[in-house]
Amino acid sequence: MIESVVFDIGSTLVREDRYWGDWADWLGVPRHTLSALVGAVVAQGRDDKDAIRLVRPGVDIDAEWRAREAAGRGEWLDEPDVYPDVRSALGGLRESGLRVVLAGNQSLRAGELLRELGLPVDAVATSSEWGVAKPDPEFFRRVLELGGAAPGDTLYVGDYPAFDIRPAKAAGLRAAHIRRGPWAYLWADRADTADTADAAMADWRIDSLSELVEIVAQPSV
């Protein structure tokens, strides 16, 4: 039986519309332009932040973050950024007696903002807090520590096959691939990329978090 469910954050629990929209506003380009560039670099298997570098070649992204924060336009997160099924699904999992954890490649500030939302979870952790990011195996060792269950009794839920599904399975965890966000839709059904193979490694493939309560209530196979 699954004892602990650990969730990726971006595009799994939290919409990234605001994140990229705020970047577009800061860079002075239409939001659609930056969004289209994000899609283009993701399809090429590149870092999504390369979209920012295309708009402003040679940019120091860390320096731009500091400038945004100094201008009062730093990272922000509130209830409309959370997918509608998140609170009910997390609450349902906890009511089933499971330990529910959030752990993703996020900033220190994102961790603070997530905790302020008061989601029904047992713990929140980010890569910046740990000093290690997915897909590094050390990240998933930390996931298991925080989840408090054996690898085979831990389910990791994420959208990005190469960063969520493949490394979670390599660490011995169960994995659920949620089909939302650009990475998930792009690689969910295509047969010509390594990321599609990574997605196929998932124990479950779902379209919403509401499916998880029924899944984890069943005996593991």
mmCIF file of the C-alpha atoms, coordinates in Angstrom:
data_MODEL
# 
_entry.id   MODEL 
# 
loop_
_atom_site.group_PDB 
_atom_site.id 
_atom_site.type_symbol 
_atom_site.label_atom_id 
_atom_site.label_alt_id 
_atom_site.label_comp_id 
_atom_site.label_asym_id 
_atom_site.label_entity_id 
_atom_site.label_seq_id 
_atom_site.pdbx_PDB_ins_code 
_atom_site.Cartn_x 
_atom_site.Cartn_y 
_atom_site.Cartn_z 
_atom_site.occupancy 
_atom_site.B_iso_or_equiv 
_atom_site.pdbx_formal_charge 
_atom_site.auth_seq_id 
_atom_site.auth_comp_id 
_atom_site.auth_asym_id 
_atom_site.auth_atom_id 
_atom_site.pdbx_PDB_model_num 
ATOM 1   C CA . MET A 1 1   ? 0.000  0.000  0.000   1.00 0.00 ? 1   MET A CA 1 
ATOM 2   C CA . ILE A 1 2   ? 1.103  3.564  -0.652  1.00 0.00 ? 2   ILE A CA 1 
ATOM 3   C CA . GLU A 1 3   ? 1.938  5.329  2.625   1.00 0.00 ? 3   GLU A CA 1 
ATOM 4   C CA . SER A 1 4   ? 3.339  8.631  1.393   1.00 0.00 ? 4   SER A CA 1 
ATOM 5   C CA . VAL A 1 5   ? 2.462  10.806 -1.618  1.00 0.00 ? 5   VAL A CA 1 
ATOM 6   C CA . VAL A 1 6   ? 4.977  13.447 -2.698  1.00 0.00 ? 6   VAL A CA 1 
ATOM 7   C CA . PHE A 1 7   ? 4.064  16.109 -5.237  1.00 0.00 ? 7   PHE A CA 1 
ATOM 8   C CA . ASP A 1 8   ? 6.076  18.113 -7.693  1.00 0.00 ? 8   ASP A CA 1 
ATOM 9   C CA . ILE A 1 9   ? 4.970  21.760 -7.574  1.00 0.00 ? 9   ILE A CA 1 
ATOM 10  C CA . GLY A 1 10  ? 5.187  23.705 -10.851 1.00 0.00 ? 10  GLY A CA 1 
ATOM 11  C CA . SER A 1 11  ? 2.548  22.610 -13.406 1.00 0.00 ? 11  SER A CA 1 
ATOM 12  C CA . THR A 1 12  ? 1.476  19.832 -11.031 1.00 0.00 ? 12  THR A CA 1 
ATOM 13  C CA . LEU A 1 13  ? -0.043 21.854 -8.192  1.00 0.00 ? 13  LEU A CA 1 
ATOM 14  C CA . VAL A 1 14  ? 0.616  25.407 -9.307  1.00 0.00 ? 14  VAL A CA 1 
ATOM 15  C CA . ARG A 1 15  ? -0.135 27.082 -12.628 1.00 0.00 ? 15  ARG A CA 1 
ATOM 16  C CA . GLU A 1 16  ? 2.839  28.926 -14.104 1.00 0.00 ? 16  GLU A CA 1 
ATOM 17  C CA . ASP A 1 17  ? 0.864  31.597 -15.953 1.00 0.00 ? 17  ASP A CA 1 
ATOM 18  C CA . ARG A 1 18  ? 1.774  34.294 -13.434 1.00 0.00 ? 18  ARG A CA 1 
ATOM 19  C CA . TYR A 1 19  ? 5.444  33.284 -13.370 1.00 0.00 ? 19  TYR A CA 1 
ATOM 20  C CA . TRP A 1 20  ? 5.911  33.709 -17.117 1.00 0.00 ? 20  TRP A CA 1 
ATOM 21  C CA . GLY A 1 21  ? 3.503  36.612 -17.391 1.00 0.00 ? 21  GLY A CA 1 
ATOM 22  C CA . ASP A 1 22  ? 5.450  38.561 -14.784 1.00 0.00 ? 22  ASP A CA 1 
ATOM 23  C CA . TRP A 1 23  ? 8.691  37.822 -16.610 1.00 0.00 ? 23  TRP A CA 1 
ATOM 24  C CA . ALA A 1 24  ? 7.211  39.068 -19.890 1.00 0.00 ? 24  ALA A CA 1 
ATOM 25  C CA . ASP A 1 25  ? 6.057  42.285 -18.218 1.00 0.00 ? 25  ASP A CA 1 
ATOM 26  C CA . TRP A 1 26  ? 9.488  42.805 -16.701 1.00 0.00 ? 26  TRP A CA 1 
ATOM 27  C CA . LEU A 1 27  ? 11.253 42.185 -20.009 1.00 0.00 ? 27  LEU A CA 1 
ATOM 28  C CA . GLY A 1 28  ? 8.835  44.461 -21.847 1.00 0.00 ? 28  GLY A CA 1 
ATOM 29  C CA . VAL A 1 29  ? 7.508  41.932 -24.350 1.00 0.00 ? 29  VAL A CA 1 
ATOM 30  C CA . PRO A 1 30  ? 3.939  40.685 -24.934 1.00 0.00 ? 30  PRO A CA 1 
ATOM 31  C CA . ARG A 1 31  ? 3.026  37.771 -22.693 1.00 0.00 ? 31  ARG A CA 1 
ATOM 32  C CA . HIS A 1 32  ? 2.117  35.642 -25.699 1.00 0.00 ? 32  HIS A CA 1 
ATOM 33  C CA . THR A 1 33  ? 5.594  36.214 -27.161 1.00 0.00 ? 33  THR A CA 1 
ATOM 34  C CA . LEU A 1 34  ? 7.403  34.878 -24.127 1.00 0.00 ? 34  LEU A CA 1 
ATOM 35  C CA . SER A 1 35  ? 4.899  32.037 -23.741 1.00 0.00 ? 35  SER A CA 1 
ATOM 36  C CA . ALA A 1 36  ? 5.506  30.992 -27.355 1.00 0.00 ? 36  ALA A CA 1 
ATOM 37  C CA . LEU A 1 37  ? 9.264  31.079 -26.814 1.00 0.00 ? 37  LEU A CA 1 
ATOM 38  C CA . VAL A 1 38  ? 8.936  28.929 -23.697 1.00 0.00 ? 38  VAL A CA 1 
ATOM 39  C CA . GLY A 1 39  ? 7.039  26.367 -25.767 1.00 0.00 ? 39  GLY A CA 1 
ATOM 40  C CA . ALA A 1 40  ? 9.690  26.461 -28.465 1.00 0.00 ? 40  ALA A CA 1 
ATOM 41  C CA . VAL A 1 41  ? 12.649 25.860 -26.154 1.00 0.00 ? 41  VAL A CA 1 
ATOM 42  C CA . VAL A 1 42  ? 10.797 23.157 -24.212 1.00 0.00 ? 42  VAL A CA 1 
ATOM 43  C CA . ALA A 1 43  ? 10.040 21.328 -27.471 1.00 0.00 ? 43  ALA A CA 1 
ATOM 44  C CA . GLN A 1 44  ? 13.767 21.431 -28.243 1.00 0.00 ? 44  GLN A CA 1 
ATOM 45  C CA . GLY A 1 45  ? 14.583 19.871 -24.865 1.00 0.00 ? 45  GLY A CA 1 
ATOM 46  C CA . ARG A 1 46  ? 16.206 23.069 -23.597 1.00 0.00 ? 46  ARG A CA 1 
ATOM 47  C CA . ASP A 1 47  ? 16.018 24.876 -20.264 1.00 0.00 ? 47  ASP A CA 1 
ATOM 48  C CA . ASP A 1 48  ? 12.782 26.882 -20.194 1.00 0.00 ? 48  ASP A CA 1 
ATOM 49  C CA . LYS A 1 49  ? 14.741 29.929 -19.032 1.00 0.00 ? 49  LYS A CA 1 
ATOM 50  C CA . ASP A 1 50  ? 16.382 29.971 -22.445 1.00 0.00 ? 50  ASP A CA 1 
ATOM 51  C CA . ALA A 1 51  ? 13.205 31.795 -23.490 1.00 0.00 ? 51  ALA A CA 1 
ATOM 52  C CA . ILE A 1 52  ? 14.334 34.720 -21.344 1.00 0.00 ? 52  ILE A CA 1 
ATOM 53  C CA . ARG A 1 53  ? 17.795 34.535 -22.865 1.00 0.00 ? 53  ARG A CA 1 
ATOM 54  C CA . LEU A 1 54  ? 16.295 34.718 -26.357 1.00 0.00 ? 54  LEU A CA 1 
ATOM 55  C CA . VAL A 1 55  ? 14.465 37.916 -25.448 1.00 0.00 ? 55  VAL A CA 1 
ATOM 56  C CA . ARG A 1 56  ? 17.482 39.437 -23.758 1.00 0.00 ? 56  ARG A CA 1 
ATOM 57  C CA . PRO A 1 57  ? 20.739 37.824 -24.949 1.00 0.00 ? 57  PRO A CA 1 
ATOM 58  C CA . GLY A 1 58  ? 23.487 37.735 -22.338 1.00 0.00 ? 58  GLY A CA 1 
ATOM 59  C CA . VAL A 1 59  ? 21.051 38.353 -19.481 1.00 0.00 ? 59  VAL A CA 1 
ATOM 60  C CA . ASP A 1 60  ? 22.110 37.430 -15.937 1.00 0.00 ? 60  ASP A CA 1 
ATOM 61  C CA . ILE A 1 61  ? 18.867 35.863 -14.731 1.00 0.00 ? 61  ILE A CA 1 
ATOM 62  C CA . ASP A 1 62  ? 19.877 35.840 -11.067 1.00 0.00 ? 62  ASP A CA 1 
ATOM 63  C CA . ALA A 1 63  ? 20.685 39.536 -11.270 1.00 0.00 ? 63  ALA A CA 1 
ATOM 64  C CA . GLU A 1 64  ? 17.338 40.193 -12.939 1.00 0.00 ? 64  GLU A CA 1 
ATOM 65  C CA . TRP A 1 65  ? 15.593 38.338 -10.114 1.00 0.00 ? 65  TRP A CA 1 
ATOM 66  C CA . ARG A 1 66  ? 17.302 40.581 -7.591  1.00 0.00 ? 66  ARG A CA 1 
ATOM 67  C CA . ALA A 1 67  ? 16.327 43.657 -9.580  1.00 0.00 ? 67  ALA A CA 1 
ATOM 68  C CA . ARG A 1 68  ? 12.717 42.521 -9.710  1.00 0.00 ? 68  ARG A CA 1 
ATOM 69  C CA . GLU A 1 69  ? 12.639 41.930 -5.973  1.00 0.00 ? 69  GLU A CA 1 
ATOM 70  C CA . ALA A 1 70  ? 14.200 45.332 -5.294  1.00 0.00 ? 70  ALA A CA 1 
ATOM 71  C CA . ALA A 1 71  ? 11.499 46.902 -7.466  1.00 0.00 ? 71  ALA A CA 1 
ATOM 72  C CA . GLY A 1 72  ? 8.736  45.083 -5.571  1.00 0.00 ? 72  GLY A CA 1 
ATOM 73  C CA . ARG A 1 73  ? 8.021  42.819 -8.539  1.00 0.00 ? 73  ARG A CA 1 
ATOM 74  C CA . GLY A 1 74  ? 9.458  39.575 -7.220  1.00 0.00 ? 74  GLY A CA 1 
ATOM 75  C CA . GLU A 1 75  ? 7.978  36.106 -6.991  1.00 0.00 ? 75  GLU A CA 1 
ATOM 76  C CA . TRP A 1 76  ? 4.392  35.807 -5.805  1.00 0.00 ? 76  TRP A CA 1 
ATOM 77  C CA . LEU A 1 77  ? 1.863  33.032 -5.334  1.00 0.00 ? 77  LEU A CA 1 
ATOM 78  C CA . ASP A 1 78  ? -1.712 32.991 -4.118  1.00 0.00 ? 78  ASP A CA 1 
ATOM 79  C CA . GLU A 1 79  ? -4.902 30.957 -4.376  1.00 0.00 ? 79  GLU A CA 1 
ATOM 80  C CA . PRO A 1 80  ? -5.734 31.620 -8.073  1.00 0.00 ? 80  PRO A CA 1 
ATOM 81  C CA . ASP A 1 81  ? -2.323 30.158 -8.997  1.00 0.00 ? 81  ASP A CA 1 
ATOM 82  C CA . VAL A 1 82  ? -3.295 26.779 -7.496  1.00 0.00 ? 82  VAL A CA 1 
ATOM 83  C CA . TYR A 1 83  ? -5.135 24.320 -9.755  1.00 0.00 ? 83  TYR A CA 1 
ATOM 84  C CA . PRO A 1 84  ? -8.797 23.871 -8.688  1.00 0.00 ? 84  PRO A CA 1 
ATOM 85  C CA . ASP A 1 85  ? -8.435 20.174 -7.782  1.00 0.00 ? 85  ASP A CA 1 
ATOM 86  C CA . VAL A 1 86  ? -5.445 20.637 -5.469  1.00 0.00 ? 86  VAL A CA 1 
ATOM 87  C CA . ARG A 1 87  ? -6.994 21.349 -2.063  1.00 0.00 ? 87  ARG A CA 1 
ATOM 88  C CA . SER A 1 88  ? -9.652 18.662 -2.313  1.00 0.00 ? 88  SER A CA 1 
ATOM 89  C CA . ALA A 1 89  ? -7.192 16.040 -3.557  1.00 0.00 ? 89  ALA A CA 1 
ATOM 90  C CA . LEU A 1 90  ? -4.548 16.776 -0.936  1.00 0.00 ? 90  LEU A CA 1 
ATOM 91  C CA . GLY A 1 91  ? -7.193 16.827 1.783   1.00 0.00 ? 91  GLY A CA 1 
ATOM 92  C CA . GLY A 1 92  ? -8.667 13.548 0.583   1.00 0.00 ? 92  GLY A CA 1 
ATOM 93  C CA . LEU A 1 93  ? -5.274 11.866 0.622   1.00 0.00 ? 93  LEU A CA 1 
ATOM 94  C CA . ARG A 1 94  ? -4.573 13.017 4.172   1.00 0.00 ? 94  ARG A CA 1 
ATOM 95  C CA . GLU A 1 95  ? -8.012 11.867 5.290   1.00 0.00 ? 95  GLU A CA 1 
ATOM 96  C CA . SER A 1 96  ? -7.079 8.442  3.907   1.00 0.00 ? 96  SER A CA 1 
ATOM 97  C CA . GLY A 1 97  ? -4.223 8.348  6.422   1.00 0.00 ? 97  GLY A CA 1 
ATOM 98  C CA . LEU A 1 98  ? -1.420 9.134  3.970   1.00 0.00 ? 98  LEU A CA 1 
ATOM 99  C CA . ARG A 1 99  ? 1.498  11.458 4.542   1.00 0.00 ? 99  ARG A CA 1 
ATOM 100 C CA . VAL A 1 100 ? 1.332  14.243 1.947   1.00 0.00 ? 100 VAL A CA 1 
ATOM 101 C CA . VAL A 1 101 ? 4.462  16.181 0.990   1.00 0.00 ? 101 VAL A CA 1 
ATOM 102 C CA . LEU A 1 102 ? 5.339  18.864 -1.576  1.00 0.00 ? 102 LEU A CA 1 
ATOM 103 C CA . ALA A 1 103 ? 8.871  18.801 -3.013  1.00 0.00 ? 103 ALA A CA 1 
ATOM 104 C CA . GLY A 1 104 ? 9.949  20.410 -6.273  1.00 0.00 ? 104 GLY A CA 1 
ATOM 105 C CA . ASN A 1 105 ? 12.515 22.530 -8.060  1.00 0.00 ? 105 ASN A CA 1 
ATOM 106 C CA . GLN A 1 106 ? 11.491 25.843 -6.580  1.00 0.00 ? 106 GLN A CA 1 
ATOM 107 C CA . SER A 1 107 ? 13.057 28.872 -4.910  1.00 0.00 ? 107 SER A CA 1 
ATOM 108 C CA . LEU A 1 108 ? 13.285 29.688 -1.210  1.00 0.00 ? 108 LEU A CA 1 
ATOM 109 C CA . ARG A 1 109 ? 10.585 32.301 -1.706  1.00 0.00 ? 109 ARG A CA 1 
ATOM 110 C CA . ALA A 1 110 ? 8.282  29.765 -3.379  1.00 0.00 ? 110 ALA A CA 1 
ATOM 111 C CA . GLY A 1 111 ? 8.601  27.523 -0.332  1.00 0.00 ? 111 GLY A CA 1 
ATOM 112 C CA . GLU A 1 112 ? 7.592  30.401 1.934   1.00 0.00 ? 112 GLU A CA 1 
ATOM 113 C CA . LEU A 1 113 ? 4.628  31.301 -0.275  1.00 0.00 ? 113 LEU A CA 1 
ATOM 114 C CA . LEU A 1 114 ? 3.423  27.696 -0.448  1.00 0.00 ? 114 LEU A CA 1 
ATOM 115 C CA . ARG A 1 115 ? 3.471  27.402 3.324   1.00 0.00 ? 115 ARG A CA 1 
ATOM 116 C CA . GLU A 1 116 ? 1.504  30.637 3.633   1.00 0.00 ? 116 GLU A CA 1 
ATOM 117 C CA . LEU A 1 117 ? -1.242 29.152 1.447   1.00 0.00 ? 117 LEU A CA 1 
ATOM 118 C CA . GLY A 1 118 ? -2.026 26.654 4.199   1.00 0.00 ? 118 GLY A CA 1 
ATOM 119 C CA . LEU A 1 119 ? -2.502 23.678 1.905   1.00 0.00 ? 119 LEU A CA 1 
ATOM 120 C CA . PRO A 1 120 ? -3.472 20.404 3.661   1.00 0.00 ? 120 PRO A CA 1 
ATOM 121 C CA . VAL A 1 121 ? 0.014  18.857 3.622   1.00 0.00 ? 121 VAL A CA 1 
ATOM 122 C CA . ASP A 1 122 ? 2.473  17.515 6.150   1.00 0.00 ? 122 ASP A CA 1 
ATOM 123 C CA . ALA A 1 123 ? 5.608  19.153 4.772   1.00 0.00 ? 123 ALA A CA 1 
ATOM 124 C CA . VAL A 1 124 ? 6.908  21.449 2.024   1.00 0.00 ? 124 VAL A CA 1 
ATOM 125 C CA . ALA A 1 125 ? 10.455 21.474 0.640   1.00 0.00 ? 125 ALA A CA 1 
ATOM 126 C CA . THR A 1 126 ? 12.155 23.082 -2.336  1.00 0.00 ? 126 THR A CA 1 
ATOM 127 C CA . SER A 1 127 ? 15.359 22.427 -4.219  1.00 0.00 ? 127 SER A CA 1 
ATOM 128 C CA . SER A 1 128 ? 16.752 25.783 -3.100  1.00 0.00 ? 128 SER A CA 1 
ATOM 129 C CA . GLU A 1 129 ? 16.218 24.831 0.538   1.00 0.00 ? 129 GLU A CA 1 
ATOM 130 C CA . TRP A 1 130 ? 17.914 21.476 0.024   1.00 0.00 ? 130 TRP A CA 1 
ATOM 131 C CA . GLY A 1 131 ? 20.695 22.725 -2.225  1.00 0.00 ? 131 GLY A CA 1 
ATOM 132 C CA . VAL A 1 132 ? 19.992 19.959 -4.735  1.00 0.00 ? 132 VAL A CA 1 
ATOM 133 C CA . ALA A 1 133 ? 17.544 19.801 -7.631  1.00 0.00 ? 133 ALA A CA 1 
ATOM 134 C CA . LYS A 1 134 ? 15.790 17.187 -9.727  1.00 0.00 ? 134 LYS A CA 1 
ATOM 135 C CA . PRO A 1 135 ? 16.736 14.968 -11.456 1.00 0.00 ? 135 PRO A CA 1 
ATOM 136 C CA . ASP A 1 136 ? 19.707 14.491 -9.096  1.00 0.00 ? 136 ASP A CA 1 
ATOM 137 C CA . PRO A 1 137 ? 19.308 11.185 -7.160  1.00 0.00 ? 137 PRO A CA 1 
ATOM 138 C CA . GLU A 1 138 ? 20.117 13.071 -3.956  1.00 0.00 ? 138 GLU A CA 1 
ATOM 139 C CA . PHE A 1 139 ? 16.888 15.037 -4.377  1.00 0.00 ? 139 PHE A CA 1 
ATOM 140 C CA . PHE A 1 140 ? 14.892 11.814 -4.304  1.00 0.00 ? 140 PHE A CA 1 
ATOM 141 C CA . ARG A 1 141 ? 16.837 10.545 -1.308  1.00 0.00 ? 141 ARG A CA 1 
ATOM 142 C CA . ARG A 1 142 ? 15.659 13.710 0.464   1.00 0.00 ? 142 ARG A CA 1 
ATOM 143 C CA . VAL A 1 143 ? 12.125 13.052 -0.809  1.00 0.00 ? 143 VAL A CA 1 
ATOM 144 C CA . LEU A 1 144 ? 12.165 9.637  0.850   1.00 0.00 ? 144 LEU A CA 1 
ATOM 145 C CA . GLU A 1 145 ? 13.444 11.087 4.111   1.00 0.00 ? 145 GLU A CA 1 
ATOM 146 C CA . LEU A 1 146 ? 10.709 13.702 4.168   1.00 0.00 ? 146 LEU A CA 1 
ATOM 147 C CA . GLY A 1 147 ? 8.035  11.236 3.102   1.00 0.00 ? 147 GLY A CA 1 
ATOM 148 C CA . GLY A 1 148 ? 8.990  8.824  5.843   1.00 0.00 ? 148 GLY A CA 1 
ATOM 149 C CA . ALA A 1 149 ? 8.139  5.646  3.918   1.00 0.00 ? 149 ALA A CA 1 
ATOM 150 C CA . ALA A 1 150 ? 10.025 2.982  2.005   1.00 0.00 ? 150 ALA A CA 1 
ATOM 151 C CA . PRO A 1 151 ? 10.615 3.675  -1.716  1.00 0.00 ? 151 PRO A CA 1 
ATOM 152 C CA . GLY A 1 152 ? 8.019  1.133  -2.845  1.00 0.00 ? 152 GLY A CA 1 
ATOM 153 C CA . ASP A 1 153 ? 5.456  2.696  -0.493  1.00 0.00 ? 153 ASP A CA 1 
ATOM 154 C CA . THR A 1 154 ? 6.112  6.233  -1.739  1.00 0.00 ? 154 THR A CA 1 
ATOM 155 C CA . LEU A 1 155 ? 4.354  7.756  -4.749  1.00 0.00 ? 155 LEU A CA 1 
ATOM 156 C CA . TYR A 1 156 ? 5.880  10.738 -6.556  1.00 0.00 ? 156 TYR A CA 1 
ATOM 157 C CA . VAL A 1 157 ? 3.480  12.772 -8.712  1.00 0.00 ? 157 VAL A CA 1 
ATOM 158 C CA . GLY A 1 158 ? 4.791  15.061 -11.448 1.00 0.00 ? 158 GLY A CA 1 
ATOM 159 C CA . ASP A 1 159 ? 4.344  16.409 -14.956 1.00 0.00 ? 159 ASP A CA 1 
ATOM 160 C CA . TYR A 1 160 ? 7.872  16.434 -16.395 1.00 0.00 ? 160 TYR A CA 1 
ATOM 161 C CA . PRO A 1 161 ? 8.910  12.894 -17.424 1.00 0.00 ? 161 PRO A CA 1 
ATOM 162 C CA . ALA A 1 162 ? 12.682 13.483 -17.446 1.00 0.00 ? 162 ALA A CA 1 
ATOM 163 C CA . PHE A 1 163 ? 12.745 15.293 -14.094 1.00 0.00 ? 163 PHE A CA 1 
ATOM 164 C CA . ASP A 1 164 ? 9.907  13.546 -12.259 1.00 0.00 ? 164 ASP A CA 1 
ATOM 165 C CA . ILE A 1 165 ? 9.107  10.092 -13.565 1.00 0.00 ? 165 ILE A CA 1 
ATOM 166 C CA . ARG A 1 166 ? 12.452 8.640  -14.662 1.00 0.00 ? 166 ARG A CA 1 
ATOM 167 C CA . PRO A 1 167 ? 14.490 9.692  -11.586 1.00 0.00 ? 167 PRO A CA 1 
ATOM 168 C CA . ALA A 1 168 ? 11.687 8.735  -9.195  1.00 0.00 ? 168 ALA A CA 1 
ATOM 169 C CA . LYS A 1 169 ? 11.525 5.240  -10.698 1.00 0.00 ? 169 LYS A CA 1 
ATOM 170 C CA . ALA A 1 170 ? 15.322 4.983  -10.643 1.00 0.00 ? 170 ALA A CA 1 
ATOM 171 C CA . ALA A 1 171 ? 15.186 5.681  -6.909  1.00 0.00 ? 171 ALA A CA 1 
ATOM 172 C CA . GLY A 1 172 ? 12.665 2.872  -6.434  1.00 0.00 ? 172 GLY A CA 1 
ATOM 173 C CA . LEU A 1 173 ? 9.576  5.052  -5.920  1.00 0.00 ? 173 LEU A CA 1 
ATOM 174 C CA . ARG A 1 174 ? 6.196  4.553  -7.523  1.00 0.00 ? 174 ARG A CA 1 
ATOM 175 C CA . ALA A 1 175 ? 5.327  7.352  -9.957  1.00 0.00 ? 175 ALA A CA 1 
ATOM 176 C CA . ALA A 1 176 ? 2.239  9.031  -11.383 1.00 0.00 ? 176 ALA A CA 1 
ATOM 177 C CA . HIS A 1 177 ? 2.493  11.224 -14.479 1.00 0.00 ? 177 HIS A CA 1 
ATOM 178 C CA . ILE A 1 178 ? -0.105 14.004 -14.559 1.00 0.00 ? 178 ILE A CA 1 
ATOM 179 C CA . ARG A 1 179 ? -0.961 15.249 -18.015 1.00 0.00 ? 179 ARG A CA 1 
ATOM 180 C CA . ARG A 1 180 ? -0.995 19.016 -17.579 1.00 0.00 ? 180 ARG A CA 1 
ATOM 181 C CA . GLY A 1 181 ? 1.550  21.709 -18.236 1.00 0.00 ? 181 GLY A CA 1 
ATOM 182 C CA . PRO A 1 182 ? 3.596  21.973 -21.460 1.00 0.00 ? 182 PRO A CA 1 
ATOM 183 C CA . TRP A 1 183 ? 6.059  19.178 -20.679 1.00 0.00 ? 183 TRP A CA 1 
ATOM 184 C CA . ALA A 1 184 ? 3.298  16.692 -19.894 1.00 0.00 ? 184 ALA A CA 1 
ATOM 185 C CA . TYR A 1 185 ? 1.187  17.417 -22.947 1.00 0.00 ? 185 TYR A CA 1 
ATOM 186 C CA . LEU A 1 186 ? 4.168  17.505 -25.273 1.00 0.00 ? 186 LEU A CA 1 
ATOM 187 C CA . TRP A 1 187 ? 5.501  14.095 -24.281 1.00 0.00 ? 187 TRP A CA 1 
ATOM 188 C CA . ALA A 1 188 ? 2.425  12.211 -23.109 1.00 0.00 ? 188 ALA A CA 1 
ATOM 189 C CA . ASP A 1 189 ? 1.650  10.444 -26.390 1.00 0.00 ? 189 ASP A CA 1 
ATOM 190 C CA . ARG A 1 190 ? 4.505  11.032 -28.818 1.00 0.00 ? 190 ARG A CA 1 
ATOM 191 C CA . ALA A 1 191 ? 6.577  7.999  -29.753 1.00 0.00 ? 191 ALA A CA 1 
ATOM 192 C CA . ASP A 1 192 ? 9.733  9.694  -30.996 1.00 0.00 ? 192 ASP A CA 1 
ATOM 193 C CA . THR A 1 193 ? 11.448 11.045 -27.883 1.00 0.00 ? 193 THR A CA 1 
ATOM 194 C CA . ALA A 1 194 ? 13.237 9.736  -24.836 1.00 0.00 ? 194 ALA A CA 1 
ATOM 195 C CA . ASP A 1 195 ? 10.851 11.783 -22.697 1.00 0.00 ? 195 ASP A CA 1 
ATOM 196 C CA . THR A 1 196 ? 7.918  9.756  -24.013 1.00 0.00 ? 196 THR A CA 1 
ATOM 197 C CA . ALA A 1 197 ? 9.687  6.616  -22.831 1.00 0.00 ? 197 ALA A CA 1 
ATOM 198 C CA . ASP A 1 198 ? 10.195 8.301  -19.445 1.00 0.00 ? 198 ASP A CA 1 
ATOM 199 C CA . ALA A 1 199 ? 6.464  9.073  -19.229 1.00 0.00 ? 199 ALA A CA 1 
ATOM 200 C CA . ALA A 1 200 ? 5.638  5.455  -20.061 1.00 0.00 ? 200 ALA A CA 1 
ATOM 201 C CA . MET A 1 201 ? 7.638  4.356  -17.008 1.00 0.00 ? 201 MET A CA 1 
ATOM 202 C CA . ALA A 1 202 ? 4.957  5.793  -14.716 1.00 0.00 ? 202 ALA A CA 1 
ATOM 203 C CA . ASP A 1 203 ? 2.876  3.361  -12.696 1.00 0.00 ? 203 ASP A CA 1 
ATOM 204 C CA . TRP A 1 204 ? -0.153 5.563  -13.361 1.00 0.00 ? 204 TRP A CA 1 
ATOM 205 C CA . ARG A 1 205 ? -0.966 8.242  -15.920 1.00 0.00 ? 205 ARG A CA 1 
ATOM 206 C CA . ILE A 1 206 ? -3.647 10.672 -14.806 1.00 0.00 ? 206 ILE A CA 1 
ATOM 207 C CA . ASP A 1 207 ? -5.400 13.809 -16.038 1.00 0.00 ? 207 ASP A CA 1 
ATOM 208 C CA . SER A 1 208 ? -6.352 15.268 -12.657 1.00 0.00 ? 208 SER A CA 1 
ATOM 209 C CA . LEU A 1 209 ? -5.342 14.956 -9.028  1.00 0.00 ? 209 LEU A CA 1 
ATOM 210 C CA . SER A 1 210 ? -8.829 13.835 -8.079  1.00 0.00 ? 210 SER A CA 1 
ATOM 211 C CA . GLU A 1 211 ? -7.957 10.404 -9.514  1.00 0.00 ? 211 GLU A CA 1 
ATOM 212 C CA . LEU A 1 212 ? -5.253 9.832  -6.909  1.00 0.00 ? 212 LEU A CA 1 
ATOM 213 C CA . VAL A 1 213 ? -7.464 9.198  -3.890  1.00 0.00 ? 213 VAL A CA 1 
ATOM 214 C CA . GLU A 1 214 ? -9.043 6.190  -5.602  1.00 0.00 ? 214 GLU A CA 1 
ATOM 215 C CA . ILE A 1 215 ? -5.654 4.989  -6.879  1.00 0.00 ? 215 ILE A CA 1 
ATOM 216 C CA . VAL A 1 216 ? -3.855 4.930  -3.547  1.00 0.00 ? 216 VAL A CA 1 
ATOM 217 C CA . ALA A 1 217 ? -6.810 3.314  -1.799  1.00 0.00 ? 217 ALA A CA 1 
ATOM 218 C CA . GLN A 1 218 ? -6.175 0.185  -3.869  1.00 0.00 ? 218 GLN A CA 1 
ATOM 219 C CA . PRO A 1 219 ? -3.456 -2.395 -3.074  1.00 0.00 ? 219 PRO A CA 1 
ATOM 220 C CA . SER A 1 220 ? -0.177 -1.779 -4.888  1.00 0.00 ? 220 SER A CA 1 
ATOM 221 C CA . VAL A 1 221 ? 0.477  -4.051 -7.868  1.00 0.00 ? 221 VAL A CA 1 
# 
